[in-house]
Each structure stands twice: as structure tokens, then as C-alpha cells.
Amino acid sequence: MKQKKYFLFAALLAIVMGAAVMTCCSNDDQPAVSTTDDSSLFVNLTDVVPDAILEIRYYGTYNFVGARIDGYEQPTALLTSKAALALKAVSDDVRSQGYRLKIYDAYRPQKAVDHFVRWAADLSDVAMKPYFYPDLDKSVLFAQDYIMEKSGHTRGSTLDLTLFDMATEKELDMGGTFDWFGPESHPDFCGNPETGEYNGDNSKSPQGRSITEQQFRNRMILRKAMLAHGFKPLDSEWWHFTLKDEPFPDTYFTFPVRELNR
């Protein structure tokens, strides 16, 4: 009898798992995904935008993992040629306003994303929690989509960046750090990014954190310039943008981050 129940349970489990696989992988709206290590249509970002400042966080240890991330062999930034040319237009735009672009991350190899996934699964490693996710239990990072098995960065036309104020010689104050896991990083935190209006509404913040009107407007300077030159934003990160017409929407790249020799 117990054996019969076991096989019945196994059969039901197989049906459920099969349905889950179909839900995740058989959606006709989702394109087929391919992987490749071909970097021939990528460029060194600073070859196209020579005045960009690089602070590649995943090459160092000041990031939410607290270690250099797999696949980052040099502290450089790579993008598809198309995305880099669009970013050059952004750079020219913000320079006329007294700013330079500061890049935290651009192309990210799949190996790095896999590193993030392994780290998130290790619930005992919370060394960087006070700096990047103090309000969250690490166990929710997958469920709340802070960590995922695929990243737009791996397609080569997404980047994370901020603005550097040439007058003060400091980063423009955005009211929050890059890679902060929380609603305070959302572009609509304390304001409406579509209209650029500040409202001071911090009700989404679990600790009642807020940003000032000037900090919100600083975020909008970056957002406006990126959107004006062909990039689209992410609704959970003020620093994250993807080229709308990205050349490889279905391809995830595997080559490491290091200077390209052309």
C-alpha cells in the first residue's frame, strides 16, 4: 500500500513539475535563447566614450557579494558597438550640462550571473548585508527578483551608471548607492519619473527612508538623457538602462570582461 501511494505521489509530482517546465520554458511569447563567446561586435566602452569614468564594482570587492565576481578579468567596460554609439550621444548631452558618465557595470558574462546565483543560494554568507540589503532576509532575493539566472547585461547592451559632477568633482548625489536592494532604488521613489515631479512619498520604504527633491531631480537628469538617446529604464533601479533596439535580444554571451584587442 505504501509503495502504491509512493508511485501515485511520484506521478502527481511529475505532472506538476512538467507543468512548471512548460510554464517556464514553452511560452510562445518568449524567444529562443542562445549563448556564444563571440565578442566581434563588442567594443571597449572607453574607445567610443573616452571621457567615461570606470568604477567596475564587480572587479573589486565593494559589491553585494563582497568579492571579485567570476568572469571579470580586468576593470574595464564592454558594450555592443550599437549601444556604445548611443551612449556617446548621452555623454555629449550630459557634458553640455556639466557632467560626465560614471560606469559601474556594462556587459556581464554568464559566468558572473552564475556566481550571483551561487552566492544567493548560500544563506550563511551575509557579509555585505549591512551595506546593500539591510532590510531584507537573504532568502527572499530570488523570490523578489533581485537575483535571477539570466541578466540583460549578458546580452551586451545594458549598463549601470551614474553622473559625475565636473564642478564639484564628485558623483552627483542620487540619494542612494548603486545595487541597493530595496524600494529606495526605484526611479519612482518619492516622485513620478514620467513627469519629473517630486512628491516626497516614502511610504514604500520599510524604514521610512526618503530622498530629497534635489536627489530625485538628479536621478531625473540621468534618466532624461538616457531615454532621449535610445535607452529604456528599469522600474526597480535608477542606475540601470538597456538600449531599446538592442542588437542581440535573444543571445547571452560568455566571454570574460577584459580589454578587447582590435
Secondary structure, DSSP 8 states (H G I E B T S, - for coil): -HHHHHHHHHHHHHHHHHHHHHHHH--TTS---EEE---TTEEEHHHHSTT-EE--TTTSS-SSSSS--TTB-SS--EEEHHHHHHHHHHHHHHHTTTEEEEEEE----HHHHHHHHHHHH-TT--TTHHHH-TTS-GGGTTTTTSS-S--GGGGTSEEEEEEEETTTTEE---SS-TT--SGGGSTTTTEETTTTEE----TT-TT-----HHHHHHHHHHHHHHHHTTEEEETTEEEEEEETT-S-TTEEE---BS----
